[in-house]
Amino acid sequence: MENYRLDKTDKAILNILMHDSRESYASIAKKLFVSSGTVHVRVKKMEKNGIIKGSQVLVDHNNLHYDITAFLGIYLTSSDLYDGVIAEMKKIPEVVGAHYTTGNYGIFAKIVCKDTDDLRRVLHDHLQKIEGIQRSETFISLEEAINRPILLEE
């Protein structure tokens, strides 16, 4: 991997793609007054260097009848069990995010469930049975007020 430094054009491309990853290279090129080939080459370089890790479609879980979003503060019995706990959590489809954290919790995770019964099932039947999890605290989200990418300074 080369030591790739972002310039103003790269940052502008990223800002556009973070806002809408479906934006075509031709459309981006037109907005930035460069060729679509330039956009293509720069995106490929950013992918190769791990700056762009992929793209995704943002889904409104509520419209798919997944009405509960919860965050879990997970206490580990020992920090050296982190890798094993994460490996087991990756097997649970409702776990959509997890972070290794400082502070009280070893892991802070996000889960999405259909309803409170589904949440209880995920907690009781799956998460609480993972070796290395001492206990957890559950925080149910009432509303996601902000969900946006960082805006890169150009």
Secondary structure, 3 states (H helix, E strand, C coil): CCCCCCCHHHHHHHHHHHHCCCCCHHHHHHHHCCCHHHHHHHHHHHHHCCCCCCCCCCCCHHHHCCCEEEEEEEEECCHHHHHHHHHHHCCCCCEEEEEECCCCCCEEEEEEECCHHHHHHHHHHHHHHCCCEEEEEEEECCCCCCCCCCCCCC
